Each structure stands twice: as structure tokens, then as C-alpha cells.
Amino acid sequence: MKVSVVLPTYNESKNIIHLVNEIISVLNEKYKFEILVVDDNSPDYTFKITDETFKDDSRVIPILRINDRGFAKSIREGIDKARYDQIVVMDTDFTHNPKLIHKLLHVAKAYELVSASRFAPGGDMEDKIHYISSLSYNWLLRIILGTQIQDNLGGYFTAKKEHLMNLPLDEIFYGYGEYYFRLLHFMQHKKHTIVEIPAIYASRIEGESKSKFFNMMFIYLYNAIKVRLRKYKIY
């Protein structure tokens, strides 16, 4: 299996080198791989630091985005530029454990999208207040979206590039974390098999979170309602 890991970054200079090295150690013995660090022109020089640190490692590919920036659009660019068929997407603040990549890829032999879920049996979050609020919000999203998927905002997943490229990507990859429930929605519509495996999401190690939970709650709610209302118009 050949694997492309997509890492969207913004002001992650304190985490990115450690994370890339962790991913390399996880994948090094078993897979041919590349790691695409897609940076939204971070003022903390995330791109420059990554580029200089891994200049002699062709498996690490820093990508600098100057125009039309945004979290979901960075993921889209990483998917577009990935050379290998199996895509892994994960956050870059160590909330997503790199060691889980092995299990994601193993399960991906049987399913077309594998999602690392906080709310599947055995899943959890270190931040218990965040866990309870996110769990409650996901119940609401499940009702609005009409889905049985338990974690609609996790964003740690693997899927084949050929399946992702057959989706209406412009309808999915914009905004912030809400891109994920749109991705799951369209994957289900295309009859792709989806499975959730348990994951424990850690607390951020370094840097500051870009998430504003209550602000995003309303944005995500609006977008979930829009997906549901447009369901019968766009297919």
C-alpha cells in the first residue's frame, strides 16, 4: 500500500516537526509514503521551518498556499496533489494520534472510508468538558443530517483518492471542520462503505487552538441544515 498523508497547517511551527517525525516512524517500515504539509502562509513560519528541516527528505512535501486560503481548502489541495492512492488526513496539533494510522490503514483494506471516532465504543477525549459538549452537538447533527455516523466532525480518516475525486469536491471542501460531515454525507450517497473505529483525541500539546467552539457551533448548524435542505436538489 502506498500512502499520502495530508497535514493542513496554520501556525503549527511548534508541533509540525515532531508530528512529521512521528508519522515517519509509524510508516517507515511498512509503507511507501509521502507527507504533504499544506500550509496557509502561517506567520509563525511553519512552511519555512518544515521546508528547511526536511529539505533532504523527498517524502516530506511542504506546500505553501497564498491565495484562497482556508482549512478545508488546504485539505482539498493536499488530496489533489497526492501521488498515492490511499489518503490519510489528520490534524497537526497532536489531537490525532499518529500511531492510529496503522489501524486506519489496516481497516481500509475492507472499507472505503475509515473514520477515527471519538464517540464509537472505546473512543474518548482527554478534555472531558469538550467531550461532553462535542458528543451532545453530534447528537444534534445526527438528527439534522439523518445519519447514524456517530462522529461527524472528527476529521481523522483514510480513503482512496479515486473515491474522493469522484465526489463533488467543490460542494465539500470549504469552510472549517464542517467539511467533514459534508464529506461523509456525499460518501454515503455514493454508496461507499464507511466504518468508525475508536480513537482517543488528546489535548493540544503546543500552540493555540484556532477553534472558537460556540461560534463554530452556529456555523456548523447552519451548514448541516443546508446539506439536509439541498439533499433533494443537488442529486
C-alpha positions in Angstrom: 0.0 0.0 0.0 1.2 3.5 -0.9 0.1 6.3 1.4 -0.2 10.0 1.1 -0.7 11.8 4.5 -2.2 15.3 4.2 -1.5 17.7 7.0 -3.2 21.1 6.8 -1.3 23.7 8.9 -1.6 27.2 10.2 0.7 28.4 12.9 1.9 25.0 13.9 5.6 25.6 14.0 5.8 24.2 17.5 4.2 20.9 16.5 4.9 20.1 12.9 8.4 18.8 13.0 7.7 16.5 15.9 4.5 15.3 14.2 6.1 14.6 10.8 8.9 12.6 12.6 6.3 10.6 14.5 4.4 9.8 11.2 7.7 8.8 9.5 8.4 6.4 12.4 4.9 4.9 12.2 5.0 4.4 8.4 8.7 3.8 7.8 9.0 0.1 8.0 5.8 -1.0 6.3 4.7 1.6 3.7 5.9 3.6 0.8 4.6 7.1 1.7 4.7 10.8 1.3 3.7 13.6 3.8 2.1 16.7 2.3 2.3 19.7 4.7 -0.1 22.1 3.3 0.4 25.5 5.0 -1.8 28.6 4.8 1.1 31.0 4.8 1.5 30.9 8.6 3.0 34.0 10.1 5.0 31.7 12.5 7.0 30.3 9.5 5.5 26.8 9.7 6.2 26.4 6.0 9.8 27.7 6.1 10.7 25.6 9.2 9.2 22.5 7.6 10.9 23.1 4.2 14.4 23.7 5.8 14.1 20.8 8.3 13.1 18.2 5.7 14.9 19.6 2.6 16.8 16.3 2.2 13.8 14.0 2.6 11.8 13.8 -0.6 9.0 12.1 1.2 8.1 15.3 3.0 6.5 17.8 0.7 5.8 21.3 2.0 3.1 23.2 0.1 2.6 27.0 0.6 -0.8 28.4 0.0 -1.0 32.2 -0.6 -4.4 32.7 -2.1 -7.9 31.4 -1.4 -6.8 30.0 2.0 -8.8 28.0 4.5 -8.6 24.8 6.4 -10.8 22.7 4.2 -9.3 24.1 1.0 -5.9 23.1 2.3 -7.1 19.6 2.7 -8.5 19.7 -0.8 -5.2 20.9 -2.3 -3.3 18.1 -0.4 -5.7 15.5 -1.9 -5.4 17.0 -5.4 -1.6 16.9 -5.2 -1.2 13.5 -3.5 0.6 11.0 -5.7 -0.5 7.8 -3.9 -3.9 6.2 -3.8 -4.5 5.8 -0.1 -5.1 9.2 1.5 -4.8 9.9 5.3 -6.0 13.2 6.6 -5.3 14.4 10.2 -4.9 17.5 12.3 -1.5 18.8 13.1 -1.8 19.7 16.8 -1.4 16.1 18.2 -5.1 15.8 19.0 -5.0 12.9 16.4 -2.6 10.2 17.5 -0.2 9.2 14.6 0.0 5.7 16.0 -3.6 5.1 15.0 -2.6 5.3 11.3 -1.6 1.6 11.2 -5.1 0.6 12.3 -6.8 3.0 9.9 -4.9 1.6 7.0 -5.5 -2.0 8.1 -9.2 -1.5 8.3 -9.2 0.4 5.0 -8.5 -2.9 3.3 -12.2 -3.8 3.9 -13.9 -0.3 3.9 -13.8 2.6 1.6 -13.6 5.3 4.3 -12.4 4.7 7.8 -13.0 7.4 10.4 -11.3 7.7 13.7 -14.2 8.4 16.0 -14.4 9.9 19.5 -17.8 8.5 20.0 -17.6 4.9 18.8 -17.3 2.4 21.7 -13.8 2.8 23.1 -13.4 6.3 21.8 -12.8 9.3 24.1 -11.3 12.7 24.6 -8.8 13.9 27.2 -10.7 17.1 27.6 -13.9 15.9 29.3 -15.8 19.1 29.0 -15.0 19.3 25.3 -16.0 15.6 25.0 -19.5 16.2 26.6 -20.2 19.3 24.5 -19.0 17.7 21.3 -21.0 14.5 22.0 -24.1 16.5 22.6 -23.6 18.5 19.5 -23.0 15.4 17.4 -26.4 14.0 18.6 -27.9 17.2 17.1 -26.0 16.8 13.9 -27.1 13.2 13.5 -30.8 14.3 13.8 -30.4 17.1 11.3 -28.3 15.1 8.8 -30.3 11.9 9.2 -27.2 9.8 9.7 -26.1 7.0 12.0 -22.5 8.1 11.9 -21.5 9.0 15.5 -18.6 11.4 15.0 -19.4 13.9 12.2 -16.6 16.3 13.0 -13.6 14.2 13.8 -11.6 14.8 10.6 -9.2 12.0 11.1 -9.8 9.5 8.3 -8.4 7.5 5.4 -10.0 6.9 2.0 -8.8 6.1 -1.5 -8.0 9.0 -3.7 -10.1 7.6 -6.6 -13.2 7.6 -4.4 -12.6 11.1 -3.1 -12.0 12.5 -6.6 -15.4 11.1 -7.8 -17.2 13.3 -5.2 -18.4 16.9 -5.9 -15.3 18.4 -4.1 -16.4 22.0 -4.5 -19.5 21.1 -2.5 -17.4 19.7 0.3 -14.1 21.4 0.8 -14.8 24.9 2.0 -15.0 26.4 5.5 -13.5 24.7 8.5 -14.4 21.4 10.2 -17.9 21.2 8.8 -16.3 19.9 5.6 -16.2 16.6 7.3 -19.9 15.9 7.6 -20.3 17.0 4.0 -17.7 14.5 3.0 -19.4 11.7 5.0 -22.7 12.7 3.5 -21.5 12.5 -0.1 -19.6 9.3 0.5 -22.8 7.7 1.8 -24.8 9.0 -1.1 -22.3 7.3 -3.5 -22.8 4.1 -1.6 -19.2 3.9 -0.3 -18.7 1.7 2.8 -17.9 3.7 5.9 -16.8 2.5 9.3 -15.8 4.2 12.5 -13.0 2.9 14.7 -12.5 4.2 18.3 -9.9 7.0 18.8 -8.9 8.9 21.9 -8.4 12.6 21.0 -5.7 14.2 23.0 -5.4 17.8 24.2 -3.2 20.1 22.1 0.5 19.9 23.1 1.8 23.3 21.8 0.3 26.4 20.3 -3.2 27.8 20.4 -6.4 26.3 19.1 -7.9 28.0 16.1 -11.4 26.7 17.0 -14.0 29.0 18.6 -16.4 26.4 19.7 -19.6 28.4 20.2 -19.1 30.4 17.0 -18.4 27.3 15.0 -21.4 25.6 16.6 -23.7 28.0 14.8 -21.8 27.9 11.5 -21.8 24.1 11.5 -25.5 24.0 12.4 -26.3 26.3 9.5 -24.3 24.2 7.1 -25.9 20.9 8.4 -29.4 22.3 7.8 -28.2 23.5 4.3 -27.0 20.0 3.5 -30.3 18.5 4.6 -32.4 21.0 2.7 -30.3 20.7 -0.5 -30.3 16.9 -0.4 -33.1 16.6 -2.9 -32.0 19.4 -5.2 -28.4 18.5 -5.9 -28.7 14.9 -6.9 
